[in-house]
């Protein structure tokens, strides 16, 4: 079974993050990701960066992942 912790681990291993939380019930997950890597990127590009960290898991294991992505500056001003 997919856990929020396993998703969080994959994201943290695949990209630098200043803040990262993942919650979910085993089927639907929500991630909040704060990364300098998002600077200058559109929302779609940010989501693609996160999807890359999850690789095949997005197609095979994770059925629903909603994301909120922020740069550190956006997060600080939130």
N, CA, C and O atoms as a Tripos MOL2 file, in Angstrom:
@<TRIPOS>MOLECULE
protein
  312   311    78     0     0
PROTEIN
NO_CHARGES

@<TRIPOS>ATOM
      1 N           0.8360   -1.1950    0.0000 N.3       1 UNK1
      2 CA          0.0000    0.0000    0.0000 C.3       1 UNK1
      3 C           0.8780    1.2550    0.0000 C.2       1 UNK1
      4 O           1.9220    1.2960    0.6520 O.2       1 UNK1
      5 N           0.4550    2.2350   -0.7130 N.am      2 UNK2
      6 CA          1.1640    3.5080   -0.7750 C.3       2 UNK2
      7 C           0.8530    4.2920    0.4980 C.2       2 UNK2
      8 O          -0.2980    4.3700    0.9270 O.2       2 UNK2
      9 N           1.8900    4.8660    1.0910 N.am      3 UNK3
     10 CA          1.6990    5.6760    2.2960 C.3       3 UNK3
     11 C           2.1300    7.1160    2.0230 C.2       3 UNK3
     12 O           2.9400    7.3590    1.1280 O.2       3 UNK3
     13 N           1.5980    8.0700    2.7860 N.am      4 UNK4
     14 CA          2.0650    9.4480    2.6390 C.3       4 UNK4
     15 C           3.5740    9.5590    2.8670 C.2       4 UNK4
     16 O           4.2500   10.3500    2.2090 O.2       4 UNK4
     17 N           4.0950    8.7620    3.8000 N.am      5 UNK5
     18 CA          5.5270    8.8100    4.0980 C.3       5 UNK5
     19 C           6.3680    8.3460    2.9080 C.2       5 UNK5
     20 O           7.4340    8.9040    2.6500 O.2       5 UNK5
     21 N           5.8960    7.3320    2.1850 N.am      6 UNK6
     22 CA          6.6740    6.8500    1.0330 C.3       6 UNK6
     23 C           6.6750    7.8880   -0.0930 C.2       6 UNK6
     24 O           7.6840    8.0640   -0.7760 O.2       6 UNK6
     25 N           5.5570    8.5670   -0.2850 N.am      7 UNK7
     26 CA          5.4930    9.6280   -1.2960 C.3       7 UNK7
     27 C           6.4100   10.7730   -0.8850 C.2       7 UNK7
     28 O           7.1650   11.2990   -1.7030 O.2       7 UNK7
     29 N           6.3400   11.1530    0.3850 N.am      8 UNK8
     30 CA          7.1800   12.2400    0.8850 C.3       8 UNK8
     31 C           8.6570   11.8870    0.7130 C.2       8 UNK8
     32 O           9.4550   12.7440    0.3320 O.2       8 UNK8
     33 N           9.0200   10.6660    0.9820 N.am      9 UNK9
     34 CA         10.4040   10.2140    0.8250 C.3       9 UNK9
     35 C          10.8590   10.3480   -0.6320 C.2       9 UNK9
     36 O          11.9540   10.8440   -0.8980 O.2       9 UNK9
     37 N          10.0220    9.9080   -1.5710 N.am     10 UNK10
     38 CA         10.3770   10.0090   -2.9920 C.3      10 UNK10
     39 C          10.5900   11.4540   -3.4110 C.2      10 UNK10
     40 O          11.5650   11.7690   -4.0930 O.2      10 UNK10
     41 N           9.6890   12.3260   -3.0080 N.am     11 UNK11
     42 CA          9.8080   13.7390   -3.3910 C.3      11 UNK11
     43 C          11.0820   14.3270   -2.7970 C.2      11 UNK11
     44 O          11.8380   15.0040   -3.4950 O.2      11 UNK11
     45 N          11.3250   14.0730   -1.5140 N.am     12 UNK12
     46 CA         12.5000   14.6230   -0.8330 C.3      12 UNK12
     47 C          13.7970   14.1120   -1.4550 C.2      12 UNK12
     48 O          14.7810   14.8500   -1.5110 O.2      12 UNK12
     49 N          13.8160   12.8680   -1.9200 N.am     13 UNK13
     50 CA         15.0020   12.3060   -2.5570 C.3      13 UNK13
     51 C          15.2380   12.8890   -3.9440 C.2      13 UNK13
     52 O          16.3750   12.9600   -4.4110 O.2      13 UNK13
     53 N          14.1500   13.3100   -4.6060 N.am     14 UNK14
     54 CA         14.2410   13.7320   -5.9940 C.3      14 UNK14
     55 C          14.4330   15.2100   -6.2370 C.2      14 UNK14
     56 O          14.7720   15.6210   -7.3460 O.2      14 UNK14
     57 N          14.2170   16.0240   -5.1960 N.am     15 UNK15
     58 CA         14.3740   17.4630   -5.3910 C.3      15 UNK15
     59 C          14.6060   18.1440   -4.0500 C.2      15 UNK15
     60 O          14.1740   17.6470   -3.0100 O.2      15 UNK15
     61 N          15.2960   19.2920   -4.0780 N.am     16 UNK16
     62 CA         15.5000   20.0180   -2.8230 C.3      16 UNK16
     63 C          14.1910   20.6770   -2.3760 C.2      16 UNK16
     64 O          13.4970   21.3010   -3.1780 O.2      16 UNK16
     65 N          13.8680   20.5340   -1.1090 N.am     17 UNK17
     66 CA         12.6510   21.1590   -0.5820 C.3      17 UNK17
     67 C          12.9780   21.8970    0.7110 C.2      17 UNK17
     68 O          13.8130   21.4620    1.5030 O.2      17 UNK17
     69 N          12.3060   23.0130    0.9010 N.am     18 UNK18
     70 CA         12.4330   23.7580    2.1490 C.3      18 UNK18
     71 C          11.3210   23.3540    3.1210 C.2      18 UNK18
     72 O          11.4670   23.4750    4.3380 O.2      18 UNK18
     73 N          10.2160   22.8760    2.5620 N.am     19 UNK19
     74 CA          9.0840   22.4000    3.3630 C.3      19 UNK19
     75 C           8.3660   21.3500    2.5240 C.2      19 UNK19
     76 O           8.1900   21.5150    1.3170 O.2      19 UNK19
     77 N           7.9550   20.2700    3.1780 N.am     20 UNK20
     78 CA          7.2880   19.1940    2.4450 C.3      20 UNK20
     79 C           6.3950   18.4270    3.4000 C.2      20 UNK20
     80 O           6.8530   17.8980    4.4130 O.2      20 UNK20
     81 N           5.1070   18.3720    3.0640 N.am     21 UNK21
     82 CA          4.1840   17.5370    3.8150 C.3      21 UNK21
     83 C           3.3300   16.7590    2.8240 C.2      21 UNK21
     84 O           2.9770   17.2630    1.7580 O.2      21 UNK21
     85 N           3.0110   15.5450    3.1840 N.am     22 UNK22
     86 CA          2.1230   14.7180    2.3780 C.3      22 UNK22
     87 C           1.1430   14.0530    3.3410 C.2      22 UNK22
     88 O           1.5400   13.4720    4.3510 O.2      22 UNK22
     89 N          -0.1290   14.1470    3.0110 N.am     23 UNK23
     90 CA         -1.1560   13.4690    3.8100 C.3      23 UNK23
     91 C          -2.0300   12.6680    2.8540 C.2      23 UNK23
     92 O          -2.0420   12.9100    1.6470 O.2      23 UNK23
     93 N          -2.7550   11.7160    3.4140 N.am     24 UNK24
     94 CA         -3.6380   10.9320    2.5620 C.3      24 UNK24
     95 C          -4.1240    9.6750    3.2450 C.2      24 UNK24
     96 O          -3.6990    9.3380    4.3500 O.2      24 UNK24
     97 N          -5.0200    8.9910    2.5680 N.am     25 UNK25
     98 CA         -5.6890    7.8280    3.1410 C.3      25 UNK25
     99 C          -5.3130    6.5100    2.4520 C.2      25 UNK25
    100 O          -5.9670    5.4910    2.6740 O.2      25 UNK25
    101 N          -4.2840    6.5220    1.6340 N.am     26 UNK26
    102 CA         -3.9030    5.3190    0.9130 C.3      26 UNK26
    103 C          -4.3910    5.3080   -0.5260 C.2      26 UNK26
    104 O          -3.8980    4.5370   -1.3490 O.2      26 UNK26
    105 N          -5.3550    6.1580   -0.8270 N.am     27 UNK27
    106 CA         -5.8880    6.2690   -2.1870 C.3      27 UNK27
    107 C          -5.7750    7.6870   -2.7280 C.2      27 UNK27
    108 O          -5.3990    7.8830   -3.8830 O.2      27 UNK27
    109 N          -6.0940    8.6650   -1.9080 N.am     28 UNK28
    110 CA         -6.0330   10.0740   -2.2840 C.3      28 UNK28
    111 C          -5.0140   10.7610   -1.3860 C.2      28 UNK28
    112 O          -5.0100   10.5880   -0.1670 O.2      28 UNK28
    113 N          -4.1430   11.5520   -2.0300 N.am     29 UNK29
    114 CA         -3.0690   12.2020   -1.2980 C.3      29 UNK29
    115 C          -3.0250   13.6850   -1.6280 C.2      29 UNK29
    116 O          -3.4480   14.1190   -2.7000 O.2      29 UNK29
    117 N          -2.4990   14.4530   -0.6740 N.am     30 UNK30
    118 CA         -2.2960   15.8830   -0.8860 C.3      30 UNK30
    119 C          -0.8930   16.2350   -0.4160 C.2      30 UNK30
    120 O          -0.4820   15.8670    0.6850 O.2      30 UNK30
    121 N          -0.1680   16.9500   -1.2640 N.am     31 UNK31
    122 CA          1.1960   17.3550   -0.9410 C.3      31 UNK31
    123 C           1.3090   18.8730   -0.9570 C.2      31 UNK31
    124 O           0.7220   19.5470   -1.8040 O.2      31 UNK31
    125 N           2.0670   19.3920   -0.0140 N.am     32 UNK32
    126 CA          2.4770   20.7940   -0.0140 C.3      32 UNK32
    127 C           3.9840   20.7730   -0.1620 C.2      32 UNK32
    128 O           4.6980   20.2310    0.6810 O.2      32 UNK32
    129 N           4.4590   21.3680   -1.2440 N.am     33 UNK33
    130 CA          5.8870   21.3260   -1.5610 C.3      33 UNK33
    131 C           6.3930   22.7540   -1.7340 C.2      33 UNK33
    132 O           5.8580   23.5260   -2.5300 O.2      33 UNK33
    133 N           7.4290   23.0890   -0.9770 N.am     34 UNK34
    134 CA          8.0760   24.3950   -1.0960 C.3      34 UNK34
    135 C           9.5000   24.1440   -1.5640 C.2      34 UNK34
    136 O          10.2730   23.4480   -0.9070 O.2      34 UNK34
    137 N           9.8340   24.7260   -2.7180 N.am     35 UNK35
    138 CA         11.1650   24.4910   -3.2850 C.3      35 UNK35
    139 C          11.6360   25.6850   -4.0990 C.2      35 UNK35
    140 O          10.8600   26.3170   -4.8170 O.2      35 UNK35
    141 N          12.9120   25.9750   -3.9720 N.am     36 UNK36
    142 CA         13.5360   27.0100   -4.7900 C.3      36 UNK36
    143 C          13.4830   26.6210   -6.2660 C.2      36 UNK36
    144 O          13.5170   27.4860   -7.1400 O.2      36 UNK36
    145 N          13.3990   25.3190   -6.5410 N.am     37 UNK37
    146 CA         13.3480   24.8240   -7.9220 C.3      37 UNK37
    147 C          12.1150   25.3220   -8.6720 C.2      37 UNK37
    148 O          12.0830   25.2760   -9.9020 O.2      37 UNK37
    149 N          11.1060   25.7940   -7.9500 N.am     38 UNK38
    150 CA          9.8730   26.2730   -8.5850 C.3      38 UNK38
    151 C           9.9690   27.7190   -9.0800 C.2      38 UNK38
    152 O           9.0810   28.1840   -9.7940 O.2      38 UNK38
    153 N          11.0190   28.4200   -8.7160 N.am     39 UNK39
    154 CA         11.1590   29.8220   -9.1000 C.3      39 UNK39
    155 C          11.1290   29.9620  -10.6150 C.2      39 UNK39
    156 O          11.8900   29.3040  -11.3240 O.2      39 UNK39
    157 N          10.2440   30.8220  -11.1050 N.am     40 UNK40
    158 CA         10.1310   31.0860  -12.5350 C.3      40 UNK40
    159 C           9.3650   30.0320  -13.3110 C.2      40 UNK40
    160 O           9.2880   30.1020  -14.5370 O.2      40 UNK40
    161 N           8.7950   29.0550  -12.6140 N.am     41 UNK41
    162 CA          8.0700   27.9720  -13.2890 C.3      41 UNK41
    163 C           6.5520   28.1710  -13.1400 C.2      41 UNK41
    164 O           6.0710   28.7050  -12.1410 O.2      41 UNK41
    165 N           5.8180   27.7250  -14.1680 N.am     42 UNK42
    166 CA          4.3560   27.7560  -14.1110 C.3      42 UNK42
    167 C           3.8710   26.6470  -13.1710 C.2      42 UNK42
    168 O           4.6520   25.7870  -12.7650 O.2      42 UNK42
    169 N           2.6010   26.6720  -12.8330 N.am     43 UNK43
    170 CA          2.0400   25.6390  -11.9740 C.3      43 UNK43
    171 C           2.1910   24.2570  -12.6120 C.2      43 UNK43
    172 O           2.5190   23.2880  -11.9280 O.2      43 UNK43
    173 N           1.9550   24.1700  -13.9070 N.am     44 UNK44
    174 CA          2.0940   22.8860  -14.6130 C.3      44 UNK44
    175 C           3.5430   22.3990  -14.5410 C.2      44 UNK44
    176 O           3.7870   21.2230  -14.2710 O.2      44 UNK44
    177 N           4.4970   23.2860  -14.7790 N.am     45 UNK45
    178 CA          5.9090   22.9070  -14.7240 C.3      45 UNK45
    179 C           6.3130   22.4520  -13.3180 C.2      45 UNK45
    180 O           7.1050   21.5220  -13.1660 O.2      45 UNK45
    181 N           5.7710   23.1040  -12.3060 N.am     46 UNK46
    182 CA          6.0530   22.7230  -10.9190 C.3      46 UNK46
    183 C           5.5300   21.3180  -10.6520 C.2      46 UNK46
    184 O           6.2260   20.4900  -10.0640 O.2      46 UNK46
    185 N           4.3120   21.0560  -11.0830 N.am     47 UNK47
    186 CA          3.7250   19.7290  -10.8800 C.3      47 UNK47
    187 C           4.5290   18.6660  -11.6320 C.2      47 UNK47
    188 O           4.7230   17.5590  -11.1310 O.2      47 UNK47
    189 N           4.9890   19.0050  -12.8220 N.am     48 UNK48
    190 CA          5.8030   18.0600  -13.5890 C.3      48 UNK48
    191 C           7.0970   17.7160  -12.8590 C.2      48 UNK48
    192 O           7.5400   16.5670  -12.8880 O.2      48 UNK48
    193 N           7.7030   18.7010  -12.2080 N.am     49 UNK49
    194 CA          8.9190   18.4410  -11.4350 C.3      49 UNK49
    195 C           8.6410   17.4420  -10.3110 C.2      49 UNK49
    196 O           9.4300   16.5270  -10.0750 O.2      49 UNK49
    197 N           7.5240   17.6250   -9.6270 N.am     50 UNK50
    198 CA          7.1720   16.7040   -8.5450 C.3      50 UNK50
    199 C           6.8630   15.3200   -9.1170 C.2      50 UNK50
    200 O           7.3080   14.3110   -8.5700 O.2      50 UNK50
    201 N           6.1070   15.2670  -10.2120 N.am     51 UNK51
    202 CA          5.7880   13.9760  -10.8310 C.3      51 UNK51
    203 C           7.0580   13.2180  -11.2090 C.2      51 UNK51
    204 O           7.1130   11.9950  -11.0820 O.2      51 UNK51
    205 N           8.0760   13.9370  -11.6720 N.am     52 UNK52
    206 CA          9.3390   13.2930  -12.0480 C.3      52 UNK52
    207 C           9.9720   12.5790  -10.8580 C.2      52 UNK52
    208 O          10.5910   11.5280  -11.0210 O.2      52 UNK52
    209 N           9.8180   13.1460   -9.6640 N.am     53 UNK53
    210 CA         10.4050   12.5090   -8.4800 C.3      53 UNK53
    211 C           9.6930   11.2060   -8.1490 C.2      53 UNK53
    212 O          10.2670   10.3400   -7.4890 O.2      53 UNK53
    213 N           8.4690   11.0570   -8.5910 N.am     54 UNK54
    214 CA          7.6780    9.8640   -8.2880 C.3      54 UNK54
    215 C           7.7560    8.8150   -9.3920 C.2      54 UNK54
    216 O           7.4090    7.6550   -9.1670 O.2      54 UNK54
    217 N           8.2020    9.2040  -10.5700 N.am     55 UNK55
    218 CA          8.4160    8.2720  -11.6720 C.3      55 UNK55
    219 C           7.2120    7.4030  -11.9770 C.2      55 UNK55
    220 O           6.0880    7.8940  -12.0800 O.2      55 UNK55
    221 N           7.4540    6.1110  -12.1200 N.am     56 UNK56
    222 CA          6.4010    5.1560  -12.4780 C.3      56 UNK56
    223 C           5.3260    5.0120  -11.4100 C.2      56 UNK56
    224 O           4.2260    4.5360  -11.6920 O.2      56 UNK56
    225 N           5.6380    5.4160  -10.2000 N.am     57 UNK57
    226 CA          4.6360    5.3060   -9.1250 C.3      57 UNK57
    227 C           3.3730    6.0960   -9.4600 C.2      57 UNK57
    228 O           2.2760    5.7190   -9.0490 O.2      57 UNK57
    229 N           3.5280    7.2000  -10.2130 N.am     58 UNK58
    230 CA          2.3480    8.0100  -10.5660 C.3      58 UNK58
    231 C           1.4080    7.2330  -11.4820 C.2      58 UNK58
    232 O           0.1920    7.4130  -11.4160 O.2      58 UNK58
    233 N           1.9460    6.3890  -12.3180 N.am     59 UNK59
    234 CA          1.0990    5.6160  -13.2390 C.3      59 UNK59
    235 C           0.6030    4.3270  -12.6010 C.2      59 UNK59
    236 O          -0.5070    3.8760  -12.8840 O.2      59 UNK59
    237 N           1.4210    3.7360  -11.7430 N.am     60 UNK60
    238 CA          1.1260    2.3940  -11.2620 C.3      60 UNK60
    239 C           0.5290    2.3220   -9.8660 C.2      60 UNK60
    240 O          -0.3010    1.4540   -9.5990 O.2      60 UNK60
    241 N           0.9330    3.2180   -8.9650 N.am     61 UNK61
    242 CA          0.5340    3.0800   -7.5660 C.3      61 UNK61
    243 C          -0.3140    4.2260   -7.0370 C.2      61 UNK61
    244 O          -1.2510    4.0120   -6.2680 O.2      61 UNK61
    245 N           0.0140    5.4310   -7.4480 N.am     62 UNK62
    246 CA         -0.6370    6.6130   -6.8820 C.3      62 UNK62
    247 C          -1.7600    7.0320   -7.8170 C.2      62 UNK62
    248 O          -1.5210    7.4060   -8.9650 O.2      62 UNK62
    249 N          -2.9820    6.9660   -7.3180 N.am     63 UNK63
    250 CA         -4.1270    7.2270   -8.1800 C.3      63 UNK63
    251 C          -4.5830    8.6790   -8.1380 C.2      63 UNK63
    252 O          -5.1160    9.1910   -9.1220 O.2      63 UNK63
    253 N          -4.3770    9.3420   -7.0080 N.am     64 UNK64
    254 CA         -4.8080   10.7350   -6.9090 C.3      64 UNK64
    255 C          -3.8460   11.4940   -6.0040 C.2      64 UNK64
    256 O          -3.6900   11.1680   -4.8270 O.2      64 UNK64
    257 N          -3.2030   12.5110   -6.5730 N.am     65 UNK65
    258 CA         -2.2890   13.3550   -5.8110 C.3      65 UNK65
    259 C          -2.5760   14.8040   -6.1610 C.2      65 UNK65
    260 O          -2.3310   15.2440   -7.2840 O.2      65 UNK65
    261 N          -3.0950   15.5390   -5.1940 N.am     66 UNK66
    262 CA         -3.2640   16.9740   -5.4130 C.3      66 UNK66
    263 C          -2.0670   17.6740   -4.7690 C.2      66 UNK66
    264 O          -1.5370   17.2280   -3.7520 O.2      66 UNK66
    265 N          -1.6600   18.7720   -5.3830 N.am     67 UNK67
    266 CA         -0.4540   19.4590   -4.9260 C.3      67 UNK67
    267 C          -0.6780   20.9450   -4.7930 C.2      67 UNK67
    268 O          -1.4190   21.5650   -5.5560 O.2      67 UNK67
    269 N          -0.0130   21.4910   -3.8000 N.am     68 UNK68
    270 CA          0.1420   22.9330   -3.6700 C.3      68 UNK68
    271 C           1.6410   23.1530   -3.6920 C.2      68 UNK68
    272 O           2.3690   22.6280   -2.8500 O.2      68 UNK68
    273 N           2.0990   23.9340   -4.6630 N.am     69 UNK69
    274 CA          3.5330   24.1510   -4.8400 C.3      69 UNK69
    275 C           3.8520   25.6320   -4.6810 C.2      69 UNK69
    276 O           3.1660   26.4950   -5.2280 O.2      69 UNK69
    277 N           4.9030   25.9040   -3.9250 N.am     70 UNK70
    278 CA          5.2890   27.2810   -3.6310 C.3      70 UNK70
    279 C           6.8010   27.4320   -3.7080 C.2      70 UNK70
    280 O           7.5500   26.4920   -3.4450 O.2      70 UNK70
    281 N           7.2340   28.6340   -4.0750 N.am     71 UNK71
    282 CA          8.6330   28.9980   -3.8790 C.3      71 UNK71
    283 C           8.7640   29.3800   -2.4000 C.2      71 UNK71
    284 O           7.7540   29.6300   -1.7420 O.2      71 UNK71
    285 N           9.9830   29.4300   -1.8700 N.am     72 UNK72
    286 CA         10.1380   29.8490   -0.4730 C.3      72 UNK72
    287 C           9.5410   31.2340   -0.2090 C.2      72 UNK72
    288 O           8.9490   31.4670    0.8450 O.2      72 UNK72
    289 N           9.6950   32.1390   -1.1560 N.am     73 UNK73
    290 CA          9.1460   33.4900   -0.9900 C.3      73 UNK73
    291 C           7.6170   33.4550   -0.9450 C.2      73 UNK73
    292 O           7.0090   34.1160   -0.1040 O.2      73 UNK73
    293 N           6.9970   32.6920   -1.8380 N.am     74 UNK74
    294 CA          5.5390   32.5580   -1.8360 C.3      74 UNK74
    295 C           5.0540   31.9500   -0.5260 C.2      74 UNK74
    296 O           4.0460   32.3840    0.0320 O.2      74 UNK74
    297 N           5.7700   30.9510   -0.0400 N.am     75 UNK75
    298 CA          5.3980   30.2700    1.2050 C.3      75 UNK75
    299 C           5.4850   31.2300    2.3780 C.2      75 UNK75
    300 O           4.6140   31.2350    3.2480 O.2      75 UNK75
    301 N           6.5340   32.0430    2.4050 N.am     76 UNK76
    302 CA          6.7330   32.9960    3.4880 C.3      76 UNK76
    303 C           5.6260   34.0590    3.5040 C.2      76 UNK76
    304 O           5.2210   34.5240    4.5680 O.2      76 UNK76
    305 N           5.1480   34.4330    2.3260 N.am     77 UNK77
    306 CA          4.1130   35.4650    2.2170 C.3      77 UNK77
    307 C           2.6950   34.9110    2.2560 C.2      77 UNK77
    308 O           1.7300   35.6680    2.1470 O.2      77 UNK77
    309 N           2.5620   33.6020    2.4090 N.am     78 UNK78
    310 CA          1.2600   32.9430    2.4050 C.3      78 UNK78
    311 C           0.4800   33.2670    3.6620 C.2      78 UNK78
    312 O          -0.6450   32.7960    3.8300 O.2      78 UNK78
@<TRIPOS>BOND
     1     1     2 1
     2     2     3 1
     3     3     4 2
     4     3     5 am
     5     5     6 1
     6     6     7 1
     7     7     8 2
     8     7     9 am
     9     9    10 1
    10    10    11 1
    11    11    12 2
    12    11    13 am
    13    13    14 1
    14    14    15 1
    15    15    16 2
    16    15    17 am
    17    17    18 1
    18    18    19 1
    19    19    20 2
    20    19    21 am
    21    21    22 1
    22    22    23 1
    23    23    24 2
    24    23    25 am
    25    25    26 1
    26    26    27 1
    27    27    28 2
    28    27    29 am
    29    29    30 1
    30    30    31 1
    31    31    32 2
    32    31    33 am
    33    33    34 1
    34    34    35 1
    35    35    36 2
    36    35    37 am
    37    37    38 1
    38    38    39 1
    39    39    40 2
    40    39    41 am
    41    41    42 1
    42    42    43 1
    43    43    44 2
    44    43    45 am
    45    45    46 1
    46    46    47 1
    47    47    48 2
    48    47    49 am
    49    49    50 1
    50    50    51 1
    51    51    52 2
    52    51    53 am
    53    53    54 1
    54    54    55 1
    55    55    56 2
    56    55    57 am
    57    57    58 1
    58    58    59 1
    59    59    60 2
    60    59    61 am
    61    61    62 1
    62    62    63 1
    63    63    64 2
    64    63    65 am
    65    65    66 1
    66    66    67 1
    67    67    68 2
    68    67    69 am
    69    69    70 1
    70    70    71 1
    71    71    72 2
    72    71    73 am
    73    73    74 1
    74    74    75 1
    75    75    76 2
    76    75    77 am
    77    77    78 1
    78    78    79 1
    79    79    80 2
    80    79    81 am
    81    81    82 1
    82    82    83 1
    83    83    84 2
    84    83    85 am
    85    85    86 1
    86    86    87 1
    87    87    88 2
    88    87    89 am
    89    89    90 1
    90    90    91 1
    91    91    92 2
    92    91    93 am
    93    93    94 1
    94    94    95 1
    95    95    96 2
    96    95    97 am
    97    97    98 1
    98    98    99 1
    99    99   100 2
   100    99   101 am
   101   101   102 1
   102   102   103 1
   103   103   104 2
   104   103   105 am
   105   105   106 1
   106   106   107 1
   107   107   108 2
   108   107   109 am
   109   109   110 1
   110   110   111 1
   111   111   112 2
   112   111   113 am
   113   113   114 1
   114   114   115 1
   115   115   116 2
   116   115   117 am
   117   117   118 1
   118   118   119 1
   119   119   120 2
   120   119   121 am
   121   121   122 1
   122   122   123 1
   123   123   124 2
   124   123   125 am
   125   125   126 1
   126   126   127 1
   127   127   128 2
   128   127   129 am
   129   129   130 1
   130   130   131 1
   131   131   132 2
   132   131   133 am
   133   133   134 1
   134   134   135 1
   135   135   136 2
   136   135   137 am
   137   137   138 1
   138   138   139 1
   139   139   140 2
   140   139   141 am
   141   141   142 1
   142   142   143 1
   143   143   144 2
   144   143   145 am
   145   145   146 1
   146   146   147 1
   147   147   148 2
   148   147   149 am
   149   149   150 1
   150   150   151 1
   151   151   152 2
   152   151   153 am
   153   153   154 1
   154   154   155 1
   155   155   156 2
   156   155   157 am
   157   157   158 1
   158   158   159 1
   159   159   160 2
   160   159   161 am
   161   161   162 1
   162   162   163 1
   163   163   164 2
   164   163   165 am
   165   165   166 1
   166   166   167 1
   167   167   168 2
   168   167   169 am
   169   169   170 1
   170   170   171 1
   171   171   172 2
   172   171   173 am
   173   173   174 1
   174   174   175 1
   175   175   176 2
   176   175   177 am
   177   177   178 1
   178   178   179 1
   179   179   180 2
   180   179   181 am
   181   181   182 1
   182   182   183 1
   183   183   184 2
   184   183   185 am
   185   185   186 1
   186   186   187 1
   187   187   188 2
   188   187   189 am
   189   189   190 1
   190   190   191 1
   191   191   192 2
   192   191   193 am
   193   193   194 1
   194   194   195 1
   195   195   196 2
   196   195   197 am
   197   197   198 1
   198   198   199 1
   199   199   200 2
   200   199   201 am
   201   201   202 1
   202   202   203 1
   203   203   204 2
   204   203   205 am
   205   205   206 1
   206   206   207 1
   207   207   208 2
   208   207   209 am
   209   209   210 1
   210   210   211 1
   211   211   212 2
   212   211   213 am
   213   213   214 1
   214   214   215 1
   215   215   216 2
   216   215   217 am
   217   217   218 1
   218   218   219 1
   219   219   220 2
   220   219   221 am
   221   221   222 1
   222   222   223 1
   223   223   224 2
   224   223   225 am
   225   225   226 1
   226   226   227 1
   227   227   228 2
   228   227   229 am
   229   229   230 1
   230   230   231 1
   231   231   232 2
   232   231   233 am
   233   233   234 1
   234   234   235 1
   235   235   236 2
   236   235   237 am
   237   237   238 1
   238   238   239 1
   239   239   240 2
   240   239   241 am
   241   241   242 1
   242   242   243 1
   243   243   244 2
   244   243   245 am
   245   245   246 1
   246   246   247 1
   247   247   248 2
   248   247   249 am
   249   249   250 1
   250   250   251 1
   251   251   252 2
   252   251   253 am
   253   253   254 1
   254   254   255 1
   255   255   256 2
   256   255   257 am
   257   257   258 1
   258   258   259 1
   259   259   260 2
   260   259   261 am
   261   261   262 1
   262   262   263 1
   263   263   264 2
   264   263   265 am
   265   265   266 1
   266   266   267 1
   267   267   268 2
   268   267   269 am
   269   269   270 1
   270   270   271 1
   271   271   272 2
   272   271   273 am
   273   273   274 1
   274   274   275 1
   275   275   276 2
   276   275   277 am
   277   277   278 1
   278   278   279 1
   279   279   280 2
   280   279   281 am
   281   281   282 1
   282   282   283 1
   283   283   284 2
   284   283   285 am
   285   285   286 1
   286   286   287 1
   287   287   288 2
   288   287   289 am
   289   289   290 1
   290   290   291 1
   291   291   292 2
   292   291   293 am
   293   293   294 1
   294   294   295 1
   295   295   296 2
   296   295   297 am
   297   297   298 1
   298   298   299 1
   299   299   300 2
   300   299   301 am
   301   301   302 1
   302   302   303 1
   303   303   304 2
   304   303   305 am
   305   305   306 1
   306   306   307 1
   307   307   308 2
   308   307   309 am
   309   309   310 1
   310   310   311 1
   311   311   312 2
@<TRIPOS>SUBSTRUCTURE
     1 UNK1         2 RESIDUE 1 A UNK
     2 UNK2         6 RESIDUE 1 A UNK
     3 UNK3        10 RESIDUE 1 A UNK
     4 UNK4        14 RESIDUE 1 A UNK
     5 UNK5        18 RESIDUE 1 A UNK
     6 UNK6        22 RESIDUE 1 A UNK
     7 UNK7        26 RESIDUE 1 A UNK
     8 UNK8        30 RESIDUE 1 A UNK
     9 UNK9        34 RESIDUE 1 A UNK
    10 UNK10       38 RESIDUE 1 A UNK
    11 UNK11       42 RESIDUE 1 A UNK
    12 UNK12       46 RESIDUE 1 A UNK
    13 UNK13       50 RESIDUE 1 A UNK
    14 UNK14       54 RESIDUE 1 A UNK
    15 UNK15       58 RESIDUE 1 A UNK
    16 UNK16       62 RESIDUE 1 A UNK
    17 UNK17       66 RESIDUE 1 A UNK
    18 UNK18       70 RESIDUE 1 A UNK
    19 UNK19       74 RESIDUE 1 A UNK
    20 UNK20       78 RESIDUE 1 A UNK
    21 UNK21       82 RESIDUE 1 A UNK
    22 UNK22       86 RESIDUE 1 A UNK
    23 UNK23       90 RESIDUE 1 A UNK
    24 UNK24       94 RESIDUE 1 A UNK
    25 UNK25       98 RESIDUE 1 A UNK
    26 UNK26      102 RESIDUE 1 A UNK
    27 UNK27      106 RESIDUE 1 A UNK
    28 UNK28      110 RESIDUE 1 A UNK
    29 UNK29      114 RESIDUE 1 A UNK
    30 UNK30      118 RESIDUE 1 A UNK
    31 UNK31      122 RESIDUE 1 A UNK
    32 UNK32      126 RESIDUE 1 A UNK
    33 UNK33      130 RESIDUE 1 A UNK
    34 UNK34      134 RESIDUE 1 A UNK
    35 UNK35      138 RESIDUE 1 A UNK
    36 UNK36      142 RESIDUE 1 A UNK
    37 UNK37      146 RESIDUE 1 A UNK
    38 UNK38      150 RESIDUE 1 A UNK
    39 UNK39      154 RESIDUE 1 A UNK
    40 UNK40      158 RESIDUE 1 A UNK
    41 UNK41      162 RESIDUE 1 A UNK
    42 UNK42      166 RESIDUE 1 A UNK
    43 UNK43      170 RESIDUE 1 A UNK
    44 UNK44      174 RESIDUE 1 A UNK
    45 UNK45      178 RESIDUE 1 A UNK
    46 UNK46      182 RESIDUE 1 A UNK
    47 UNK47      186 RESIDUE 1 A UNK
    48 UNK48      190 RESIDUE 1 A UNK
    49 UNK49      194 RESIDUE 1 A UNK
    50 UNK50      198 RESIDUE 1 A UNK
    51 UNK51      202 RESIDUE 1 A UNK
    52 UNK52      206 RESIDUE 1 A UNK
    53 UNK53      210 RESIDUE 1 A UNK
    54 UNK54      214 RESIDUE 1 A UNK
    55 UNK55      218 RESIDUE 1 A UNK
    56 UNK56      222 RESIDUE 1 A UNK
    57 UNK57      226 RESIDUE 1 A UNK
    58 UNK58      230 RESIDUE 1 A UNK
    59 UNK59      234 RESIDUE 1 A UNK
    60 UNK60      238 RESIDUE 1 A UNK
    61 UNK61      242 RESIDUE 1 A UNK
    62 UNK62      246 RESIDUE 1 A UNK
    63 UNK63      250 RESIDUE 1 A UNK
    64 UNK64      254 RESIDUE 1 A UNK
    65 UNK65      258 RESIDUE 1 A UNK
    66 UNK66      262 RESIDUE 1 A UNK
    67 UNK67      266 RESIDUE 1 A UNK
    68 UNK68      270 RESIDUE 1 A UNK
    69 UNK69      274 RESIDUE 1 A UNK
    70 UNK70      278 RESIDUE 1 A UNK
    71 UNK71      282 RESIDUE 1 A UNK
    72 UNK72      286 RESIDUE 1 A UNK
    73 UNK73      290 RESIDUE 1 A UNK
    74 UNK74      294 RESIDUE 1 A UNK
    75 UNK75      298 RESIDUE 1 A UNK
    76 UNK76      302 RESIDUE 1 A UNK
    77 UNK77      306 RESIDUE 1 A UNK
    78 UNK78      310 RESIDUE 1 A UNK
